Amino acid sequence: MKMILASVILFFLLLSCSADDAKDEEKGGIEKATDRVAAEMVEKIKKPIDAARSVREVEEQRTKQEKKQIE
């Protein structure tokens, strides 16, 4: 009985994975272009944020060094 139940669960897991793959294949040209543009926009937004974070880190290090020199 346990073997049958495990087989049924495995079957449904495999079926659900293949259904997700089919959804990706069914995307039309507009959806693919939208996904590509969205990914590009995310990258364009992330670059300045990452740059600001690194500037902040450098500034924090400089401030710590100045505080040590004052003490």
N, CA and C atoms as an extended XYZ file, in Angstrom:
213
Properties=species:S:1:pos:R:3:atomname:S:1:resname:S:1:resid:I:1 pbc="F F F"
N         0.814       -1.183        0.000 N   MET     1
C         0.000        0.000        0.000 CA  MET     1
C         0.870        1.264        0.000 C   MET     1
N         1.921        1.245        0.832 N   LYS     2
C         2.809        2.395        0.903 CA  LYS     2
C         3.518        2.622       -0.434 C   LYS     2
N         3.824        1.531       -1.096 N   MET     3
C         4.525        1.630       -2.379 CA  MET     3
C         3.629        2.287       -3.427 C   MET     3
N         2.358        1.947       -3.418 N   ILE     4
C         1.419        2.543       -4.366 CA  ILE     4
C         1.256        4.029       -4.077 C   ILE     4
N         1.120        4.372       -2.814 N   LEU     5
C         0.973        5.776       -2.424 CA  LEU     5
C         2.219        6.576       -2.820 C   LEU     5
N         3.388        6.013       -2.578 N   ALA     6
C         4.634        6.690       -2.955 CA  ALA     6
C         4.718        6.851       -4.466 C   ALA     6
N         4.279        5.853       -5.214 N   SER     7
C         4.291        5.931       -6.672 CA  SER     7
C         3.352        7.021       -7.181 C   SER     7
N         2.189        7.124       -6.576 N   VAL     8
C         1.219        8.152       -6.985 CA  VAL     8
C         1.766        9.549       -6.688 C   VAL     8
N         2.366        9.716       -5.522 N   ILE     9
C         2.938       11.021       -5.159 CA  ILE     9
C         4.063       11.378       -6.119 C   ILE     9
N         4.917       10.426       -6.423 N   LEU    10
C         6.018       10.655       -7.359 CA  LEU    10
C         5.481       11.022       -8.739 C   LEU    10
N         4.428       10.355       -9.168 N   PHE    11
C         3.819       10.647      -10.461 CA  PHE    11
C         3.332       12.089      -10.522 C   PHE    11
N         2.640       12.533       -9.475 N   PHE    12
C         2.123       13.899       -9.471 CA  PHE    12
C         3.238       14.933       -9.391 C   PHE    12
N         4.304       14.626       -8.666 N   LEU    13
C         5.442       15.546       -8.615 CA  LEU    13
C         6.076       15.710       -9.991 C   LEU    13
N         6.265       14.612      -10.672 N   LEU    14
C         6.848       14.670      -12.014 CA  LEU    14
C         5.910       15.381      -12.985 C   LEU    14
N         4.635       15.158      -12.840 N   LEU    15
C         3.650       15.799      -13.698 CA  LEU    15
C         3.646       17.314      -13.491 C   LEU    15
N         3.753       17.746      -12.252 N   SER    16
C         3.747       19.185      -11.984 CA  SER    16
C         5.014       19.849      -12.515 C   SER    16
N         6.143       19.163      -12.462 N   CYS    17
C         7.384       19.731      -13.002 CA  CYS    17
C         7.292       19.880      -14.518 C   CYS    17
N         6.735       18.904      -15.180 N   SER    18
C         6.643       18.991      -16.633 CA  SER    18
C         5.623       20.045      -17.059 C   SER    18
N         4.623       20.317      -16.234 N   ALA    19
C         3.640       21.351      -16.560 CA  ALA    19
C         4.290       22.733      -16.522 C   ALA    19
N         5.216       22.964      -15.605 N   ASP    20
C         5.922       24.238      -15.543 CA  ASP    20
C         6.778       24.444      -16.777 C   ASP    20
N         7.422       23.395      -17.252 N   ASP    21
C         8.234       23.496      -18.462 CA  ASP    21
C         7.373       23.846      -19.670 C   ASP    21
N         6.187       23.289      -19.728 N   ALA    22
C         5.299       23.558      -20.851 CA  ALA    22
C         4.856       25.020      -20.853 C   ALA    22
N         4.679       25.602      -19.693 N   LYS    23
C         4.281       27.007      -19.616 CA  LYS    23
C         5.366       27.897      -20.203 C   LYS    23
N         6.629       27.579      -19.920 N   ASP    24
C         7.734       28.373      -20.452 CA  ASP    24
C         7.803       28.274      -21.971 C   ASP    24
N         7.523       27.104      -22.496 N   GLU    25
C         7.595       26.908      -23.938 CA  GLU    25
C         6.454       27.616      -24.663 C   GLU    25
N         5.343       27.832      -23.981 N   GLU    26
C         4.177       28.432      -24.607 CA  GLU    26
C         4.236       29.957      -24.644 C   GLU    26
N         5.273       30.571      -24.071 N   LYS    27
C         5.365       32.027      -24.073 CA  LYS    27
C         5.474       32.541      -25.491 C   LYS    27
N         4.722       33.576      -25.763 N   GLY    28
C         4.760       34.178      -27.077 CA  GLY    28
C         5.880       35.199      -27.175 C   GLY    28
N         5.993       35.798      -28.328 N   GLY    29
C         7.045       36.767      -28.577 CA  GLY    29
C         6.943       37.989      -27.688 C   GLY    29
N         5.733       38.432      -27.423 N   ILE    30
C         5.538       39.617      -26.580 CA  ILE    30
C         5.952       39.324      -25.144 C   ILE    30
N         5.574       38.164      -24.642 N   GLU    31
C         5.938       37.804      -23.271 CA  GLU    31
C         7.447       37.655      -23.125 C   GLU    31
N         8.091       37.066      -24.121 N   LYS    32
C         9.545       36.922      -24.063 CA  LYS    32
C        10.219       38.283      -24.092 C   LYS    32
N         9.728       39.178      -24.938 N   ALA    33
C        10.298       40.524      -25.011 CA  ALA    33
C        10.065       41.273      -23.700 C   ALA    33
N         8.907       41.098      -23.104 N   THR    34
C         8.604       41.737      -21.830 CA  THR    34
C         9.539       41.232      -20.742 C   THR    34
N         9.773       39.929      -20.705 N   ASP    35
C        10.686       39.363      -19.724 CA  ASP    35
C        12.103       39.902      -19.910 C   ASP    35
N        12.530       40.014      -21.167 N   ARG    36
C        13.877       40.498      -21.453 CA  ARG    36
C        14.022       41.954      -21.019 C   ARG    36
N        13.033       42.772      -21.347 N   VAL    37
C        13.075       44.186      -20.972 CA  VAL    37
C        13.030       44.334      -19.454 C   VAL    37
N        12.224       43.539      -18.800 N   ALA    38
C        12.142       43.596      -17.341 CA  ALA    38
C        13.489       43.245      -16.708 C   ALA    38
N        14.158       42.229      -17.234 N   ALA    39
C        15.468       41.850      -16.704 CA  ALA    39
C        16.482       42.972      -16.913 C   ALA    39
N        16.433       43.622      -18.074 N   GLU    40
C        17.341       44.739      -18.339 CA  GLU    40
C        17.080       45.892      -17.376 C   GLU    40
N        15.829       46.191      -17.120 N   MET    41
C        15.493       47.284      -16.219 CA  MET    41
C        15.946       46.987      -14.789 C   MET    41
N        15.810       45.754      -14.383 N   VAL    42
C        16.267       45.371      -13.042 CA  VAL    42
C        17.767       45.609      -12.928 C   VAL    42
N        18.511       45.231      -13.954 N   GLU    43
C        19.959       45.446      -13.945 CA  GLU    43
C        20.288       46.934      -13.902 C   GLU    43
N        19.563       47.737      -14.666 N   LYS    44
C        19.814       49.180      -14.686 CA  LYS    44
C        19.504       49.811      -13.335 C   LYS    44
N        18.543       49.280      -12.630 N   ILE    45
C        18.207       49.800      -11.305 CA  ILE    45
C        19.221       49.325      -10.274 C   ILE    45
N        19.685       48.094      -10.393 N   LYS    46
C        20.608       47.524       -9.408 CA  LYS    46
C        21.982       48.181       -9.453 C   LYS    46
N        22.461       48.561      -10.629 N   LYS    47
C        23.813       49.108      -10.746 CA  LYS    47
C        24.011       50.345       -9.877 C   LYS    47
N        23.156       51.373       -9.949 N   PRO    48
C        23.371       52.532       -9.077 CA  PRO    48
C        23.225       52.208       -7.593 C   PRO    48
N        22.333       51.296       -7.275 N   ILE    49
C        22.150       50.913       -5.872 CA  ILE    49
C        23.408       50.225       -5.355 C   ILE    49
N        23.972       49.318       -6.140 N   ASP    50
C        25.206       48.640       -5.746 CA  ASP    50
C        26.355       49.634       -5.620 C   ASP    50
N        26.428       50.591       -6.535 N   ALA    51
C        27.483       51.607       -6.469 CA  ALA    51
C        27.326       52.439       -5.199 C   ALA    51
N        26.117       52.810       -4.868 N   ALA    52
C        25.877       53.592       -3.655 CA  ALA    52
C        26.252       52.806       -2.407 C   ALA    52
N        25.973       51.527       -2.413 N   ARG    53
C        26.346       50.687       -1.260 CA  ARG    53
C        27.858       50.632       -1.095 C   ARG    53
N        28.583       50.475       -2.201 N   SER    54
C        30.035       50.408       -2.076 CA  SER    54
C        30.607       51.750       -1.641 C   SER    54
N        30.027       52.846       -2.101 N   VAL    55
C        30.484       54.165       -1.649 CA  VAL    55
C        30.220       54.316       -0.157 C   VAL    55
N        29.069       53.862        0.285 N   ARG    56
C        28.740       53.932        1.711 CA  ARG    56
C        29.746       53.140        2.535 C   ARG    56
N        30.104       51.936        2.064 N   GLU    57
C        31.063       51.108        2.790 CA  GLU    57
C        32.427       51.794        2.878 C   GLU    57
N        32.867       52.400        1.777 N   VAL    58
C        34.146       53.101        1.777 CA  VAL    58
C        34.098       54.281        2.745 C   VAL    58
N        32.987       55.005        2.732 N   GLU    59
C        32.832       56.151        3.624 CA  GLU    59
C        32.833       55.716        5.081 C   GLU    59
N        32.177       54.598        5.385 N   GLU    60
C        32.159       54.091        6.761 CA  GLU    60
C        33.563       53.699        7.205 C   GLU    60
N        34.326       53.067        6.323 N   GLN    61
C        35.698       52.693        6.664 CA  GLN    61
C        36.551       53.938        6.910 C   GLN    61
N        36.387       54.938        6.077 N   ARG    62
C        37.153       56.178        6.231 CA  ARG    62
C        36.800       56.862        7.548 C   ARG    62
N        35.519       56.864        7.892 N   THR    63
C        35.076       57.478        9.139 CA  THR    63
C        35.662       56.738       10.336 C   THR    63
N        35.691       55.414       10.287 N   LYS    64
C        36.274       54.629       11.378 CA  LYS    64
C        37.759       54.941       11.528 C   LYS    64
N        38.467       55.056       10.416 N   GLN    65
C        39.905       55.366       10.480 CA  GLN    65
C        40.122       56.747       11.072 C   GLN    65
N        39.298       57.710       10.708 N   GLU    66
C        39.431       59.070       11.256 CA  GLU    66
C        39.171       59.073       12.757 C   GLU    66
N        38.178       58.314       13.197 N   LYS    67
C        37.877       58.243       14.630 CA  LYS    67
C        39.044       57.629       15.395 C   LYS    67
N        39.688       56.617       14.820 N   LYS    68
C        40.846       55.990       15.474 CA  LYS    68
C        41.996       56.975       15.559 C   LYS    68
N        42.182       57.783       14.529 N   GLN    69
C        43.274       58.746       14.529 CA  GLN    69
C        43.031       59.850       15.561 C   GLN    69
N        41.779       60.212       15.771 N   ILE    70
C        41.447       61.256       16.740 CA  ILE    70
C        41.712       60.752       18.163 C   ILE    70
N        41.425       59.513       18.420 N   GLU    71
C        41.607       58.940       19.767 CA  GLU    71
C        43.039       58.800       20.040 C   GLU    71
